[in-house]
Amino acid sequence: MRLLSRAAFRHTTGRSLIFVLLLSSAAAGQQSVGAISGTVRDSGGTPVMSVEVRGATKTPVWTRTDSAGAYHLGGLPAGKTQLVFRRLGFEPVTKDVVVSERPQTVDVTMEMLPAEMAALITEASTRVREMLRDFWHRREQGYGHFITRSEIEERQPMNLSDMMRTLPGMTLVPKQVGTEATLRFARNVGGHDCPPQYFIDGVMARGFNIDDMPPGDVEGIEIYPGVSTVPPQFKSVTGTSACGVVVIWSRVPGT
């Protein structure tokens, strides 16, 4: 076996060291983070508070606007990403941004729901208020698990599924992309994958996932792990109520 001369050894070692340093520098660049701040207003220029601002990143990065409509979102990885702005009563807004180590400002204007829908929204709000009375009545009876709006606001969860982590008999399966999860109950029928049936404001929702609704838009949640505890109005022959039922009540606009 031929031995390297001392000069060749030094040359090879030097090149290896430079290569390692370049890799370290590249890794550091990929790990660099940035911050974005801004203000959210409606079309009339009025600040909009409690807007949920999320970065479309693998690591949970989110915040809410304050009473002045201002937000600050830090810890964003460098590169192209999206900011998603959501608030009940407003059309969602998505902004494409390029994050760098240099702080930047992104102001957003959110449009309220169309005026012609005002009567429909008022009618729906009245109906939801009436149905929420049944929510509190069923809660007093002690069947299933119940989560209230005050509990959600106290914990400030990133996703709605985070409210399920302390409840018995719940299994959260992370999605392959993002921070969201799917909910399953321990009492799966036949041992196969069996998603629960969801109801939104009393109406069956097909293809729905627990994290499809922002926590700030929720007034209350009813969770029934077993079919024996499901109230009659939420039992479905065509759905999957045998695998459990989750009833979500949306927050009444303006409250």
C-alpha positions as CSV (number, residue, x, y, z in Angstrom):
1,M,0.0,0.0,0.0
2,R,1.4,3.4,-1.0
3,L,1.8,5.9,1.7
4,L,1.0,9.5,1.2
5,S,3.8,12.0,1.5
6,R,3.7,14.5,4.2
7,A,2.8,17.3,1.8
8,A,0.1,15.3,0.1
9,F,-1.3,14.3,3.5
10,R,-1.5,18.0,4.5
11,H,-3.1,18.9,1.2
12,T,-5.7,16.2,1.5
13,T,-6.4,17.0,5.1
14,G,-6.8,20.7,4.3
15,R,-9.2,20.0,1.5
16,S,-11.3,17.8,3.8
17,L,-11.4,20.5,6.4
18,I,-12.5,23.1,3.9
19,F,-15.2,20.7,2.7
20,V,-16.5,20.2,6.3
21,L,-16.5,23.9,6.9
22,L,-18.5,24.5,3.7
23,L,-21.1,21.9,4.8
24,S,-21.3,23.5,8.2
25,S,-21.8,26.9,6.6
26,A,-24.5,25.5,4.3
27,A,-26.3,23.8,7.2
28,A,-26.2,27.0,9.3
29,G,-27.7,28.9,6.3
30,Q,-30.5,26.4,6.1
31,Q,-31.2,26.7,9.8
32,S,-31.3,30.5,9.7
33,V,-34.6,32.0,10.7
34,G,-36.3,35.3,10.1
35,A,-39.2,37.3,11.5
36,I,-42.2,39.1,9.8
37,S,-44.3,41.8,11.4
38,G,-47.2,43.8,10.2
39,T,-50.8,45.0,10.7
40,V,-54.1,43.5,9.7
41,R,-56.9,45.9,8.8
42,D,-60.3,45.6,7.2
43,S,-61.3,47.3,3.9
44,G,-62.2,50.4,5.8
45,G,-58.8,50.7,7.5
46,T,-60.0,49.5,10.9
47,P,-57.5,47.2,12.8
48,V,-58.7,43.6,13.1
49,M,-57.8,41.9,16.3
50,S,-57.6,38.1,17.1
51,V,-56.6,37.2,13.5
52,E,-54.8,33.9,13.4
53,V,-51.5,34.2,11.5
54,R,-49.8,31.0,10.6
55,G,-46.6,30.2,8.8
56,A,-47.0,27.2,6.4
57,T,-44.0,25.5,7.9
58,K,-43.3,22.0,9.3
59,T,-42.6,23.5,12.7
60,P,-45.6,25.1,14.4
61,V,-45.2,28.9,13.9
62,W,-48.2,31.0,14.6
63,T,-49.5,34.1,16.5
64,R,-52.6,36.4,16.7
65,T,-53.0,40.0,16.1
66,D,-53.5,42.3,19.1
67,S,-56.1,45.0,19.7
68,A,-54.2,47.3,17.3
69,G,-54.3,44.6,14.6
70,A,-50.5,44.2,14.9
71,Y,-48.7,40.8,14.8
72,H,-45.1,39.6,15.0
73,L,-44.2,36.1,13.7
74,G,-40.7,34.9,14.5
75,G,-38.8,31.7,14.1
76,L,-39.6,31.3,10.4
77,P,-37.1,29.3,8.4
78,A,-35.4,31.1,5.6
79,G,-36.8,30.6,2.1
80,K,-40.1,30.8,0.3
81,T,-43.2,30.1,2.4
82,Q,-46.8,31.3,2.9
83,L,-48.5,33.2,5.6
84,V,-52.2,32.4,6.2
85,F,-54.5,34.9,7.9
86,R,-57.8,33.7,9.3
87,R,-60.5,35.3,11.3
88,L,-64.2,34.4,11.8
89,G,-66.3,36.7,9.7
90,F,-63.6,37.5,7.2
91,E,-62.3,35.9,4.0
92,P,-59.0,34.1,4.6
93,V,-55.9,35.7,3.1
94,T,-52.7,33.9,1.9
95,K,-49.5,35.8,1.3
96,D,-46.4,34.4,-0.5
97,V,-43.3,35.6,1.2
98,V,-39.5,35.0,1.1
99,V,-38.1,34.8,4.6
100,S,-34.6,36.0,5.2
101,E,-32.5,36.9,8.3
102,R,-33.5,40.5,7.7
103,P,-36.9,41.4,9.4
104,Q,-39.6,42.5,7.1
105,T,-43.1,44.0,7.2
106,V,-46.2,42.4,5.6
107,D,-49.4,44.4,6.0
108,V,-52.7,42.7,5.1
109,T,-56.2,43.8,4.3
110,M,-59.0,41.4,5.1
111,E,-62.4,41.6,3.4
112,M,-65.5,40.9,5.5
113,L,-68.1,38.4,4.3
114,P,-70.3,39.8,1.6
115,A,-73.1,42.1,2.9
116,E,-75.8,40.1,1.2
117,M,-75.0,37.2,3.5
118,A,-75.7,39.3,6.6
119,A,-79.3,38.1,7.0
120,L,-78.2,34.5,6.5
121,I,-75.4,34.9,9.1
122,T,-77.8,36.4,11.6
123,E,-80.3,33.6,11.1
124,A,-77.5,30.9,11.4
125,S,-76.2,32.7,14.5
126,T,-79.6,32.6,16.2
127,R,-80.0,28.9,15.3
128,V,-76.5,28.1,16.7
129,R,-77.3,30.0,20.0
130,E,-80.5,27.9,20.4
131,M,-78.7,24.6,19.7
132,L,-75.9,25.6,22.2
133,R,-78.5,25.4,24.9
134,D,-78.7,21.6,24.2
135,F,-74.9,21.5,24.3
136,W,-74.9,22.7,27.9
137,H,-77.8,20.5,28.8
138,R,-76.0,17.4,27.5
139,R,-72.9,18.5,29.3
140,E,-74.8,18.5,32.6
141,Q,-76.0,14.9,31.9
142,G,-72.4,13.7,31.9
143,Y,-72.3,11.6,28.7
144,G,-69.2,11.9,26.6
145,H,-66.5,14.6,26.9
146,F,-67.1,18.3,26.5
147,I,-64.7,21.2,25.7
148,T,-65.9,24.8,26.1
149,R,-64.7,28.0,24.4
150,S,-63.2,29.2,27.7
151,E,-61.1,26.1,27.9
152,I,-59.9,26.6,24.4
153,E,-59.0,30.3,25.0
154,E,-57.2,29.3,28.2
155,R,-54.9,26.8,26.5
156,Q,-54.5,28.6,23.2
157,P,-53.8,25.5,21.2
158,M,-52.1,25.6,17.8
159,N,-54.5,23.0,16.4
160,L,-57.9,21.9,17.6
161,S,-56.6,18.3,18.0
162,D,-54.3,19.6,20.8
163,M,-57.4,19.9,23.0
164,M,-57.9,16.1,22.7
165,R,-54.5,15.1,24.1
166,T,-55.6,15.0,27.7
167,L,-58.8,13.1,27.1
168,P,-58.9,9.3,27.7
169,G,-59.3,6.8,24.8
170,M,-58.1,9.3,22.1
171,T,-55.4,8.6,19.5
172,L,-53.9,11.4,17.4
173,V,-52.1,10.3,14.2
174,P,-49.9,13.0,12.7
175,K,-50.4,13.8,9.1
176,Q,-47.4,13.4,6.8
177,V,-47.3,17.1,6.0
178,G,-47.7,20.0,8.4
179,T,-48.6,20.0,12.1
180,E,-52.2,18.7,11.8
181,A,-53.4,15.3,13.1
182,T,-56.2,12.9,12.6
183,L,-58.3,11.7,15.5
184,R,-59.2,8.1,16.3
185,F,-60.9,6.5,19.2
186,A,-59.6,3.4,21.0
187,R,-62.9,1.6,20.4
188,N,-62.4,1.1,16.6
189,V,-64.9,-1.3,15.2
190,G,-63.3,-4.5,14.0
191,G,-59.8,-3.2,14.7
192,H,-59.5,-1.4,11.4
193,D,-59.0,2.3,10.8
194,C,-62.3,3.9,11.6
195,P,-62.6,7.7,11.5
196,P,-65.3,9.3,13.7
197,Q,-68.3,11.0,12.3
198,Y,-68.2,14.8,12.5
199,F,-71.1,17.2,12.9
200,I,-70.7,21.0,12.4
201,D,-73.4,23.0,14.0
202,G,-75.7,19.9,14.0
203,V,-75.1,19.1,10.3
204,M,-73.1,16.0,9.3
205,A,-69.8,16.9,7.7
206,R,-68.2,14.3,5.3
207,G,-64.5,14.2,4.7
208,F,-63.8,16.5,7.7
209,N,-60.8,16.4,10.0
210,I,-60.5,17.7,13.5
211,D,-57.9,20.3,12.5
212,D,-59.9,21.6,9.5
213,M,-61.4,24.3,11.8
214,P,-59.2,26.9,13.6
215,P,-59.5,26.8,17.4
216,G,-60.6,30.4,17.5
217,D,-63.7,29.7,15.5
218,V,-65.0,27.1,18.0
219,E,-67.6,27.7,20.7
220,G,-67.8,24.1,22.0
221,I,-67.0,20.5,21.2
222,E,-68.8,17.3,22.1
223,I,-66.9,14.0,22.0
224,Y,-68.6,10.6,22.1
225,P,-66.1,7.7,21.9
226,G,-68.6,4.9,21.8
227,V,-71.9,4.5,20.0
228,S,-73.8,3.8,23.2
229,T,-73.1,7.3,24.4
230,V,-74.0,9.1,21.1
231,P,-77.3,11.1,21.4
232,P,-80.0,9.9,19.0
233,Q,-79.8,13.1,16.8
234,F,-76.1,12.4,16.0
235,K,-76.5,8.7,15.1
236,S,-76.2,8.0,11.4
237,V,-76.8,4.9,9.4
238,T,-74.9,6.2,6.4
239,G,-72.0,7.8,8.4
240,T,-69.4,6.3,10.8
241,S,-71.1,7.1,14.1
242,A,-70.3,3.6,15.2
243,C,-66.7,4.7,15.3
244,G,-67.5,7.6,17.6
245,V,-68.9,11.1,17.0
246,V,-67.4,14.6,17.3
247,V,-69.8,17.5,17.4
248,I,-68.3,21.0,16.8
249,W,-70.2,24.2,17.5
250,S,-68.8,27.2,15.7
251,R,-68.3,30.5,17.4
252,V,-71.2,33.0,16.9
253,P,-69.9,36.0,15.0
254,G,-69.5,39.1,17.1
255,T,-69.1,37.3,20.4
